[in-house]
Amino acid sequence: MVDMARAGFGLIQVPEAMVRDDIAAGKLEEVLHGFTGPSIPVHAVWPRQAHLSPRVRHIVDRLVIEAAKGRLG
């Protein structure tokens, strides 16, 4: 969908995180500013164990970093 919007085929409604860089670069333009959808909570759930696998730990750490930057919405 994002590729189609970049190519000029019309409007899309996607999470801001998917198009933030394109908007900043001037490739896409935000319209209907006041008509955003509801916030969607993001949860990371994993089995309870003493140590997380390195892959799971990496994903959880990235989610925390991106959330702190406001990039999950």
C-alpha positions as CSV (number, residue, x, y, z in Angstrom):
1,M,0.0,0.0,0.0
2,V,2.8,2.4,0.9
3,D,4.5,1.8,-2.4
4,M,1.2,2.5,-4.3
5,A,0.8,5.8,-2.4
6,R,4.3,6.8,-3.2
7,A,3.6,6.1,-6.9
8,G,0.6,8.4,-6.7
9,F,-2.3,5.9,-6.8
10,G,-4.2,7.4,-4.0
11,L,-4.7,7.8,-0.2
12,I,-3.9,5.1,2.4
13,Q,-4.5,4.8,6.1
14,V,-1.7,3.1,7.8
15,P,0.1,3.4,11.1
16,E,2.3,6.5,11.2
17,A,5.4,4.5,11.9
18,M,5.1,2.9,8.4
19,V,5.3,6.3,6.6
20,R,7.1,8.6,9.0
21,D,10.3,8.6,7.0
22,D,8.5,9.1,3.7
23,I,6.6,12.1,5.1
24,A,9.8,13.6,6.5
25,A,11.5,13.1,3.1
26,G,8.6,14.8,1.2
27,K,7.7,11.6,-0.6
28,L,4.2,11.5,1.0
29,E,2.0,14.1,2.5
30,E,-0.3,13.7,5.5
31,V,-3.9,14.7,4.9
32,L,-7.0,14.7,7.2
33,H,-4.8,15.4,10.3
34,G,-7.8,15.4,12.7
35,F,-9.1,12.0,11.6
36,T,-6.7,9.6,13.2
37,G,-7.7,6.2,14.5
38,P,-7.6,5.1,18.1
39,S,-4.4,4.3,19.8
40,I,-3.6,0.6,19.8
41,P,-1.7,-0.9,22.8
42,V,1.4,-3.0,22.0
43,H,2.2,-5.9,24.3
44,A,5.2,-8.2,24.3
45,V,4.3,-11.6,25.9
46,W,6.8,-14.5,26.3
47,P,7.0,-17.6,28.4
48,R,8.1,-17.1,32.0
49,Q,11.7,-18.3,32.4
50,A,14.8,-17.1,34.1
51,H,16.6,-15.9,31.0
52,L,15.1,-14.8,27.6
53,S,16.7,-16.2,24.5
54,P,19.0,-13.6,22.8
55,R,16.5,-13.3,19.9
56,V,13.5,-12.6,22.2
57,R,15.6,-10.2,24.3
58,H,16.6,-8.3,21.2
59,I,13.0,-7.9,20.1
60,V,11.8,-6.8,23.5
61,D,14.7,-4.3,23.8
62,R,13.9,-2.9,20.3
63,L,10.2,-2.5,21.2
64,V,11.2,-0.5,24.3
65,I,13.5,1.7,22.3
66,E,11.0,2.4,19.5
67,A,8.2,3.0,22.0
68,A,10.3,5.6,23.9
69,K,10.9,7.4,20.5
70,G,7.1,7.3,19.8
71,R,7.6,5.1,16.8
72,L,5.1,2.4,17.5
73,G,2.0,4.4,16.7
